[in-house]
Amino acid sequence: MNLSGLFYFLTGLILSSTLFLLLSRFSKRKSQITQLARATGRYTRGDLAEKILLEADDEFKVLADAINQMASSLRDKISEAEGERAKVSAILNNMAEGVIACDRAKRILIMNPSAESIFGIRSKSVLGKSLLEATRNPAIDQMIDSAINQKTIITDELELHYPVRRMLRLNAVGISPAEDSHSVVAILVVYDVTEVRKLESMRSDFVANVSHELKTPLTSIKGFIETLSAGAIEDSERAKSFLQMMEEDSERLTRLIGDLLELSKIESKKISLKPETLDLRKEVDQVLVGFKTALEEKQISIENKINSSVSADRDRLKQILINLTENAIKFNKPQGRISFTSTTAGDQVRLEISDTGIGIPKDMIPRVFERFFRIDQARSRDSGGTGLGLAIVKHLVEAHGGQIGCESQPGKGSTFFLTLPSE
């Protein structure tokens, strides 16, 4: 090979080697660019788990490391945000109070389960809708409107009639609006105070009833004393009659105070039960012995079909049976009937006491176990009742872990049923 040929050969070798190196470099760069493009696509879709791995130590490696660092930082921030969101969600979902968050247009952004229950709606069906459309209550809408405009807290109470009748206490909070039209601008916190108001009403009624029940015999006793002091004591027959009526009033006061103390003790859980296995049929028979005279006077027949044993405190069971039997006799018709039956289901015995008496109006049945509630006020007082007997029975049955109820038809009689633990 001559020098010219060697020159051309070497030149061609160098050029081909250079071209090969350039093509290799381009191909490698193209692969790096492809990896970066694929990684950014994954990150755009929210997949930040996979790192970009480049072998070459060049500007693409620096870029890949920067992107990996950014992805790691984003993962930490997203994890932190999701953790905070989970905390807020757990708090809202387990709050007894209803919470509704709205934007500046009063569209619902958040509604927790308690709010769903109170208003009888599902959050999925009302998110994005107006508060007025969701609650159908102009008063609530006006509260939120005022809270937003005044940027303050507004508190009020209102009665909700749908889906069920409730008494609600509302706190509407206005928040300074952000630039984002979908940010939270108002929060409504709803407290269901129905039971609280009911208890307050019951307490008020209880005080009024106690005052009335005490005042009646005390006024009577005071009147007799004044009459005797004015000279009636000289008339032995009249004096004897007055003293007898005073004795009856004092006995009524004693019974009333005794029942009040008993009820207070039971309600405060200060009674201790001593359960034992008892033949329910025998316990009923023993109670009926004490009512023999009353049963004969009204010619009431008895059917005792009980064939069960229960686990109960003997003295408290006797108290339950006496109260229910006394009522069945007191409000029965002459020549009527009282039947005692029982059934066993699982670990519970259901006892039923049915009579053929005057019955109870349907609208009064839910109230028969209330303190001082009487269907026939005059008749109950004349028979010496304090109006606390069924309230005591209810609490005693519940203290045994049972339940009590009543079914009745006016003019056809009543059935009181209760459950007690079986042996």
C-alpha positions as CSV (number, residue, x, y, z in Angstrom):
1,M,0.0,0.0,0.0
2,N,1.5,3.4,-1.0
3,L,1.4,6.5,1.2
4,S,-1.6,7.9,-0.6
5,G,-3.6,4.8,0.0
6,L,-2.5,4.6,3.6
7,F,-3.6,8.2,4.1
8,Y,-7.0,7.6,2.7
9,F,-7.4,4.4,4.7
10,L,-6.4,6.2,8.0
11,T,-8.6,9.1,7.1
12,G,-11.6,6.8,6.4
13,L,-10.9,4.9,9.6
14,I,-10.8,8.1,11.7
15,L,-14.0,9.4,10.1
16,S,-15.8,6.2,10.5
17,S,-14.7,5.9,14.1
18,T,-15.8,9.5,14.8
19,L,-19.1,8.9,13.1
20,F,-19.6,5.8,15.1
21,L,-18.8,7.6,18.4
22,L,-21.2,10.5,17.4
23,L,-24.0,8.0,16.6
24,S,-23.4,6.1,19.8
25,R,-23.5,9.4,21.8
26,F,-26.7,10.5,20.0
27,S,-28.3,7.1,20.6
28,K,-27.4,7.2,24.3
29,R,-28.7,10.7,24.6
30,K,-31.9,9.7,22.9
31,S,-32.3,6.9,25.4
32,Q,-31.8,9.3,28.3
33,I,-34.3,11.7,26.8
34,T,-36.8,8.9,26.4
35,Q,-36.4,7.8,30.1
36,L,-36.9,11.4,31.2
37,A,-40.0,11.8,29.0
38,R,-41.5,8.5,30.4
39,A,-40.7,9.6,34.0
40,T,-42.4,13.0,33.6
41,G,-45.4,11.2,32.1
42,R,-45.7,8.9,35.1
43,Y,-45.3,11.9,37.5
44,T,-48.0,13.8,35.6
45,R,-50.4,10.8,36.3
46,G,-49.5,10.9,40.0
47,D,-47.1,7.9,40.0
48,L,-44.1,9.2,42.0
49,A,-42.8,5.9,43.2
50,E,-40.3,5.0,40.5
51,K,-37.0,6.8,40.3
52,I,-35.1,7.9,37.1
53,L,-31.8,5.9,36.8
54,L,-29.2,7.2,34.4
55,E,-25.7,5.7,34.2
56,A,-23.8,8.6,32.5
57,D,-22.4,11.3,34.6
58,D,-23.5,14.3,32.6
59,E,-26.1,17.1,32.5
60,F,-28.9,14.6,32.0
61,K,-27.8,12.8,35.2
62,V,-28.0,16.1,37.1
63,L,-31.4,16.8,35.7
64,A,-32.6,13.2,36.6
65,D,-31.3,13.6,40.1
66,A,-33.2,16.9,40.5
67,I,-36.4,15.4,39.2
68,N,-36.0,12.4,41.6
69,Q,-35.5,14.8,44.5
70,M,-38.6,16.8,43.5
71,A,-40.6,13.6,43.3
72,S,-39.5,12.5,46.7
73,S,-40.4,15.9,48.2
74,L,-43.8,15.7,46.5
75,R,-44.4,12.2,47.9
76,D,-43.7,13.5,51.4
77,K,-46.0,16.5,51.0
78,I,-48.8,14.4,49.5
79,S,-48.5,11.8,52.3
80,E,-48.6,14.6,54.9
81,A,-51.6,16.2,53.3
82,E,-53.4,12.8,53.1
83,G,-52.6,12.2,56.7
84,E,-54.1,15.5,57.7
85,R,-57.1,14.9,55.5
86,A,-57.6,11.5,57.2
87,K,-57.5,13.1,60.6
88,V,-60.1,15.8,59.7
89,S,-62.3,13.1,58.0
90,A,-62.1,10.9,61.1
91,I,-63.1,13.8,63.4
92,L,-66.0,14.9,61.1
93,N,-67.3,11.4,60.6
94,N,-67.4,10.7,64.4
95,M,-68.8,13.9,65.6
96,A,-72.2,13.8,67.3
97,E,-72.8,17.3,65.9
98,G,-73.8,17.9,62.3
99,V,-71.3,19.9,60.3
100,I,-71.9,21.6,56.9
101,A,-69.3,23.7,55.1
102,C,-70.3,26.1,52.3
103,D,-68.6,28.3,49.7
104,R,-69.4,31.9,49.1
105,A,-72.5,31.0,47.0
106,K,-73.7,28.9,49.9
107,R,-73.1,25.7,47.9
108,I,-72.4,22.6,50.1
109,L,-68.8,21.5,50.0
110,I,-68.7,19.2,53.1
111,M,-71.4,17.4,55.0
112,N,-70.7,14.9,57.8
113,P,-72.8,11.8,58.7
114,S,-74.4,13.4,61.7
115,A,-75.7,16.3,59.5
116,E,-77.0,13.7,57.0
117,S,-78.9,12.0,59.8
118,I,-80.4,15.2,61.2
119,F,-81.6,16.5,57.9
120,G,-82.5,13.1,56.4
121,I,-80.3,13.6,53.3
122,R,-77.2,11.9,51.7
123,S,-74.1,14.1,51.2
124,K,-73.5,12.6,47.8
125,S,-76.8,13.9,46.5
126,V,-76.4,17.4,47.8
127,L,-72.7,18.3,47.4
128,G,-72.4,21.3,45.1
129,K,-76.1,22.2,45.6
130,S,-77.3,25.2,47.6
131,L,-77.9,24.9,51.3
132,L,-81.5,26.0,50.8
133,E,-82.1,23.3,48.2
134,A,-80.6,20.7,50.5
135,T,-82.2,21.6,53.9
136,R,-85.4,23.3,52.5
137,N,-85.2,25.6,55.5
138,P,-85.2,29.4,54.8
139,A,-84.2,30.2,58.4
140,I,-81.0,28.2,58.1
141,D,-80.2,29.8,54.8
142,Q,-80.6,33.2,56.3
143,M,-78.4,32.4,59.2
144,I,-75.6,31.3,56.9
145,D,-76.1,34.4,54.7
146,S,-75.8,36.7,57.8
147,A,-72.7,34.8,59.0
148,I,-71.0,35.2,55.6
149,N,-71.9,38.9,55.3
150,Q,-71.0,39.8,58.9
151,K,-68.0,37.4,59.1
152,T,-69.1,36.4,62.7
153,I,-70.8,33.6,64.7
154,I,-74.6,33.5,64.8
155,T,-76.4,31.2,67.2
156,D,-80.0,30.3,67.2
157,E,-82.5,27.5,68.0
158,L,-85.2,26.3,65.7
159,E,-87.6,23.4,65.4
160,L,-87.2,21.0,62.5
161,H,-90.3,19.3,61.3
162,Y,-88.8,17.0,58.6
163,P,-87.8,14.2,58.4
164,V,-88.7,13.9,62.1
165,R,-89.6,16.6,64.6
166,R,-86.4,17.9,66.3
167,M,-85.2,20.8,68.3
168,L,-81.9,22.1,66.9
169,R,-79.3,24.5,68.2
170,L,-77.3,26.1,65.3
171,N,-74.0,27.9,65.2
172,A,-73.2,29.6,61.8
173,V,-69.7,30.8,61.4
174,G,-68.6,33.2,58.6
175,I,-65.0,33.0,57.4
176,S,-63.1,35.6,55.4
177,P,-63.4,34.5,51.8
178,A,-60.3,33.3,49.8
179,E,-59.7,34.1,46.1
180,D,-60.8,30.6,45.2
181,S,-64.5,30.6,44.6
182,H,-64.8,27.0,45.9
183,S,-63.1,27.6,49.2
184,V,-64.9,27.2,52.5
185,V,-66.6,30.5,53.5
186,A,-69.2,29.4,56.1
187,I,-69.5,26.5,58.5
188,L,-72.8,25.4,60.1
189,V,-72.6,23.3,63.3
190,V,-75.9,21.7,64.3
191,Y,-76.6,20.3,67.8
192,D,-79.7,18.1,68.2
193,V,-81.0,19.2,71.6
194,T,-84.3,17.4,71.3
195,E,-83.6,15.1,74.3
196,V,-82.2,17.9,76.4
197,R,-85.3,20.0,75.9
198,K,-87.5,17.0,76.6
199,L,-85.6,16.3,79.8
200,E,-85.9,20.0,80.8
201,S,-89.7,19.9,80.1
202,M,-90.0,16.6,82.1
203,R,-88.1,18.2,85.0
204,S,-90.3,21.2,85.0
205,D,-93.4,19.0,84.8
206,F,-92.1,16.8,87.6
207,V,-91.6,19.8,89.9
208,A,-95.1,21.1,89.0
209,N,-96.6,17.7,89.6
210,V,-94.8,17.1,92.9
211,S,-95.9,20.5,94.1
212,H,-99.5,19.8,93.1
213,E,-99.6,16.3,94.6
214,L,-98.1,17.6,97.9
215,K,-100.3,20.8,98.0
216,T,-103.6,18.9,97.7
217,P,-103.4,16.8,100.8
218,L,-101.6,19.5,102.8
219,T,-104.3,22.1,101.9
220,S,-106.9,19.5,103.0
221,I,-105.1,18.8,106.3
222,K,-104.7,22.6,107.0
223,G,-108.4,23.2,106.3
224,F,-109.4,20.4,108.7
225,I,-107.1,21.8,111.4
226,E,-108.5,25.3,111.0
227,T,-112.1,23.9,111.1
228,L,-111.3,22.0,114.3
229,S,-109.6,25.0,115.9
230,A,-112.7,27.1,115.1
231,G,-114.9,24.9,117.3
232,A,-115.6,21.8,115.3
233,I,-113.5,19.8,117.8
234,E,-116.4,20.2,120.3
235,D,-118.6,18.1,118.0
236,S,-117.2,14.6,118.6
237,E,-118.8,13.1,115.4
238,R,-117.5,15.8,113.1
239,A,-114.1,15.8,114.8
240,K,-113.8,12.1,114.4
241,S,-114.7,12.4,110.7
242,F,-112.2,15.2,110.1
243,L,-109.5,13.3,111.9
244,Q,-110.2,10.2,109.8
245,M,-109.9,12.3,106.6
246,M,-106.7,13.9,107.9
247,E,-105.3,10.4,108.5
248,E,-106.1,9.4,105.0
249,D,-104.4,12.5,103.6
250,S,-101.3,11.9,105.7
251,E,-101.1,8.3,104.5
252,R,-101.4,9.6,101.0
253,L,-98.5,11.9,101.6
254,T,-96.5,9.1,103.1
255,R,-97.1,6.9,100.1
256,L,-96.2,9.7,97.7
257,I,-92.9,10.6,99.5
258,G,-92.1,6.9,99.8
259,D,-92.6,6.4,96.0
260,L,-90.6,9.5,95.2
261,L,-87.7,8.2,97.3
262,E,-88.0,4.8,95.8
263,L,-88.0,6.2,92.3
264,S,-85.1,8.4,93.0
265,K,-83.1,5.5,94.4
266,I,-83.8,3.3,91.3
267,E,-83.0,6.1,88.8
268,S,-79.7,6.9,90.5
269,K,-78.7,3.2,90.3
270,K,-78.4,2.9,94.1
271,I,-80.4,-0.3,94.3
272,S,-78.5,-3.6,94.4
273,L,-80.2,-6.6,92.8
274,K,-79.7,-10.1,94.1
275,P,-80.8,-12.3,91.2
276,E,-81.9,-15.9,92.0
277,T,-83.8,-18.5,90.0
278,L,-87.6,-18.0,90.7
279,D,-90.6,-20.0,89.6
280,L,-92.6,-17.2,88.0
281,R,-96.0,-19.0,88.3
282,K,-95.5,-19.4,92.1
283,E,-94.4,-15.7,92.5
284,V,-97.6,-14.6,90.7
285,D,-99.8,-16.9,92.9
286,Q,-98.3,-15.4,96.1
287,V,-99.0,-11.9,94.9
288,L,-102.6,-12.8,94.0
289,V,-103.2,-13.9,97.6
290,G,-102.8,-10.3,98.8
291,F,-105.5,-9.2,96.3
292,K,-108.1,-11.9,97.2
293,T,-110.5,-9.4,98.8
294,A,-110.3,-6.9,95.9
295,L,-110.8,-9.7,93.3
296,E,-113.8,-11.1,95.2
297,E,-115.4,-7.6,95.5
298,K,-115.2,-7.0,91.7
299,Q,-115.8,-10.8,90.9
300,I,-112.7,-10.9,88.7
301,S,-111.5,-14.3,87.5
302,I,-107.8,-15.2,87.2
303,E,-106.0,-17.3,84.6
304,N,-102.4,-18.1,85.5
305,K,-100.9,-19.9,82.5
306,I,-97.3,-19.2,83.3
307,N,-94.8,-22.0,82.9
308,S,-91.4,-20.3,83.1
309,S,-88.6,-19.5,85.5
310,V,-86.7,-16.3,85.7
311,S,-83.5,-14.9,87.1
312,A,-84.5,-11.9,89.2
313,D,-84.4,-10.2,92.6
314,R,-87.4,-11.7,94.5
315,D,-88.4,-8.5,96.3
316,R,-88.1,-6.3,93.2
317,L,-90.0,-8.9,91.1
318,K,-92.8,-8.9,93.7
319,Q,-92.9,-5.1,93.6
320,I,-93.3,-5.3,89.7
321,L,-96.0,-7.9,89.9
322,I,-97.9,-6.0,92.7
323,N,-98.0,-2.8,90.7
324,L,-99.2,-4.4,87.5
325,T,-101.7,-6.6,89.2
326,E,-103.1,-3.7,91.2
327,N,-103.6,-1.7,88.0
328,A,-105.2,-4.7,86.3
329,I,-107.8,-4.9,89.1
330,K,-108.3,-1.2,89.6
331,F,-109.1,-0.4,86.0
332,N,-111.0,-3.7,85.2
333,K,-114.7,-4.1,84.8
334,P,-116.8,-6.0,87.3
335,Q,-116.9,-9.7,86.5
336,G,-113.8,-9.1,84.4
337,R,-110.8,-11.3,83.8
338,I,-107.0,-11.1,84.3
339,S,-104.7,-13.6,82.6
340,F,-101.0,-14.2,83.1
341,T,-99.0,-15.9,80.3
342,S,-95.4,-16.4,79.6
343,T,-93.2,-17.4,76.7
344,T,-89.4,-18.1,76.5
345,A,-87.2,-17.0,73.6
346,G,-83.5,-17.5,74.0
347,D,-82.3,-16.1,77.3
348,Q,-85.4,-13.9,77.8
349,V,-88.9,-14.7,79.3
350,R,-91.8,-12.6,78.2
351,L,-94.5,-12.1,80.8
352,E,-97.9,-10.7,79.7
353,I,-100.6,-9.5,82.1
354,S,-103.9,-8.9,80.3
355,D,-107.2,-7.5,81.6
356,T,-110.6,-6.8,80.3
357,G,-110.8,-3.3,81.7
358,I,-111.5,0.2,80.4
359,G,-108.4,0.3,78.1
360,I,-106.1,3.1,77.3
361,P,-106.5,5.6,74.4
362,K,-103.9,5.0,71.6
363,D,-102.4,8.5,72.0
364,M,-101.8,8.0,75.7
365,I,-100.0,4.6,75.5
366,P,-96.5,6.1,75.0
367,R,-97.0,8.1,78.2
368,V,-98.3,5.5,80.6
369,F,-94.8,4.9,82.1
370,E,-94.2,8.6,82.8
371,R,-94.1,9.9,86.3
372,F,-97.5,11.2,87.6
373,F,-99.2,10.4,84.3
374,R,-102.8,9.3,84.9
375,I,-105.4,8.3,82.4
376,D,-108.2,9.1,84.8
377,Q,-107.0,11.7,87.2
378,A,-109.9,11.6,89.6
379,R,-110.3,7.9,89.7
380,S,-106.6,7.3,90.3
381,R,-106.5,9.7,93.2
382,D,-109.7,8.3,94.7
383,S,-108.1,4.8,94.7
384,G,-105.0,6.1,96.5
385,G,-102.6,6.0,93.5
386,T,-99.6,8.3,93.4
387,G,-99.1,8.2,89.7
388,L,-95.6,6.7,90.1
389,G,-96.3,3.0,90.1
390,L,-95.7,2.3,86.4
391,A,-92.6,4.6,86.4
392,I,-91.1,2.5,89.2
393,V,-92.0,-0.7,87.4
394,K,-90.3,0.5,84.2
395,H,-87.1,1.3,85.9
396,L,-87.1,-2.0,87.9
397,V,-87.6,-4.0,84.7
398,E,-84.8,-2.1,82.9
399,A,-82.5,-2.6,86.0
400,H,-82.9,-6.4,85.3
401,G,-81.9,-5.8,81.7
402,G,-85.4,-6.2,80.4
403,Q,-88.0,-4.1,78.6
404,I,-91.6,-3.2,79.2
405,G,-94.5,-2.1,77.0
406,C,-98.2,-1.9,76.6
407,E,-100.9,-2.7,74.1
408,S,-104.5,-1.6,74.6
409,Q,-107.9,-0.9,73.0
410,P,-110.3,1.4,74.8
411,G,-113.3,-0.6,76.2
412,K,-111.6,-3.9,75.5
413,G,-108.8,-4.0,78.0
414,S,-105.0,-3.7,78.2
415,T,-102.0,-6.0,78.0
416,F,-98.7,-5.1,79.8
417,F,-95.8,-7.1,78.7
418,L,-92.2,-7.3,80.0
419,T,-89.1,-9.3,79.6
420,L,-86.8,-10.7,82.2
421,P,-83.7,-12.9,82.1
422,S,-84.5,-16.7,82.0
423,E,-82.9,-19.0,84.5
